[in-house]
Amino acid sequence: MRIYIDMDGVLCDFMGGFRKYASEYEFPQSKVGMFRELDPLPGAIEAFKELYSKYDVWILTRPSFKNLHCYTEKAEWVKNHLGEDVLEKTIIAGDKSLVIGDILIDDQINAGQCDFIGLFIRFGHGEFKDWTAVLSSVHEYYQHFFNYK
């Protein structure tokens, strides 16, 4: 089972970084260093590692077109928080519908997520309010569709 996980607002606290620089920058995401400095969201690192140990998990993140440094900074964040091996399973794409997989975990409904072929889990909304709820749903989905007897 292939799972794609977004970074901003799912693994790391994009809004915290955005608010930190909002008074200084018209586009806070354009501040060099912002993406590298983002804090992990509660439970995100542990949840990622759990999923990574059981399934084919990839990072799928959209770049900020206001800050071309974000490509490198997102890679640095992944290396620093998830490990160098996860860099080889990191995709930075402007349109997430171009990838094929079973599950996409993302907080936004734009940039192609709605066209993703597979289960879309909207992190932070409805029944998927936190990583505990997401983990439970992913494991149930796997049992139902991939591990049935």
Order of alpha helices (4+ residues) and beta strands (2+ residues): beta-alpha-alpha-alpha-beta-alpha-alpha-beta-beta-beta-alpha
